[in-house]
Amino acid sequence: MSTHSVPGVHTADLVVFGGTGDLSMRKLLPALYHCDRDGRLSPATRVIAMSRGGLTDADFRGKVDAEVRAFVPVDDDPSGWERFLGRLHHVSVDVGGADGSGWHDLAALLAGHEDRDRVFYLASPPRTFGPFCRELAAAGLVTPRSRVVLEKPLGHDLPSAQRINDEVGAIFDERQIFRIDHYLGKETVQNLLVLRFANAFLEPIWNSLWIDHVQITAAETVGTPGRRGYYDHAGALRDMVQNHLLQLLTLTAMEPPARNDREAIRDEKVKVLQALRPIAGTEAGRFTVRGQYTGAGDLPGYLDEPGSTPPTEGSRRVETFTAIRAEIRNWRWAGVPFYLRTGKRMPYRRSEIVVQFKDVPHSIFPGGSPNRLVLRLQPEEGIELHIMAKEPGAGEVTLKPVPLALSFGKTFSNRVPEAYERLLTDVLAGNPTLFMRRDEVEAAWRWIDPILDAWRADPALPEPYPAGTTGPAGAHELLGRSGRAWHEEEL
Ligand code: BG6
């Protein structure tokens, strides 16, 4: 083990492929800076960016100084920022290049530091995962203390995900592989486990006897400018549902694990995915909705988004919105629909899990509406329990739904860390609990693939919805036919 002066923190060489890309500049480097400020990087830890950029260390530090500053509070700690910049290195690598010079340069930089933790963070396209791992092995860089982090997307269907898993698994053991889903690093998501399993009152009512349905929404105001190359081949189902929304569903629905340990939690999550009722063939028409935003006011439609390649015939079939009625076939959840919804260019940015409880068995008051627990991931992390209360007044008893609200921002003085901070800290500590295991990713694709097949076979295009609205009419009908409505419509 390396010697260092920060207790519990190992010295590491963190090698980021795609190290000058958007994710690195906007998320990873700011998160690492915060880790550094909070004393979670040992003094000798280095961050080595790999890219085709042909940059020197000085060039790269200059680029980070110019571009990352905007995302971090540098001014209140200028010397800390200088120290962070000093950790940064750059190695140019020509993927598939004949001379292999980049790999030699990386090997030279890492030589003599075999006792450190080595983290290879692949923030590069998934087709590079296998080849990069093989190059690392061929250059003799994979040590027993090495880990590899895989960014999404992990394939575009089950066979491609399995291929990636096989290729990476040929070089690294499963315990060394960290598949990232940044939603798992969000505070409220981790709090969901605490809320469910550190409080006694919820568990007895967390089932089909008391819960009517669950809604999981990830709504975004952003569109896809400049992203057509990626998004045309992804769409909302692969981009958001296969990973982020299904992760939220598993944490909401999983059985209590016997221990707070990496395998116990992931074992329970995978069981939920395996219990999802398949949606295939004509059922897709009943249980799923696809939408694509069209131009409205100043907002362009998907086909007119600027800054990327021109739309193709296939672009018209890409869903920028989807809503799904999922069912979990087990004792706890039989008959409780889980509605999933995500979309670009919606009127608000909001990610939340809404657990809608059943109405009282017998009401002695007129009207009234059932209880609801809202777990908000963003914009403001918090938990709300909506209860019925009597409005003050001497006349008739008037009922009003009111929230008991916990805002993390207001209740705790601590800064709420970005998801990547938490996840990078866990990677550096070797803790995979919040990362997806191979069987989990593959179980998610196993459920998604038949939906993709059904959509492919359907000549109909996604339903249009004007940019800035809550999605196509079909999404409202999906709930409306059973007398339910999406959460915001009741506010
Ligand atoms: C990414 C998707 O995984 O998550 C993006 O590729 C999406 O399309 C983003 O915008 C949403 O993340 P967040 O944390 O802003 O909800």
Residues whose N, C-alpha, C, O or C-beta is under 5 A from the ligand:
A	BS01	BG6	D239
